[in-house]
């Protein structure tokens, strides 16, 4: 559903009325859900469209989403067995928070791995050049 909204109805969702709860910690200034169409909104929209809701990203996280859904169902089942009220707001909030944290951590980790690979490649190339120079120096002296 989120994918469809971002791809087809994104303009309709921008610039909505901001509730007081979103203004408390300035979330309305940083969230795609409350920003008006502009440069910042377009950047965030592009990130969500290309990174969070791309077909490959959704396919790769399908197992995680199914696991979270199972945990949510287990929570509801436990509440039913113990005759407790199901706090849907809390359950959804915790589920979304954990999912977003994992997704953000995954993106940060991927960027870190890219940087490490580039750095190690540069070191490897420098080492190979040093070896080649050493071989040339040995050949010239011999």
Buried (B, 14 or more C-beta within 10 A) or exposed (E): EEBEEBEEEBEEEBEEEBEEEBEEEEBBEEEBEBBEEEEEBBEBBEEBBEEBBEEEBEEEBEEBEEEBEEBBEEBEEEBEEEEEEBEEEEBEEBBEEEBEEEBEEBBEEEEEEEEEEEEEEEEEEEEEEEEEEEEEEEEEEE
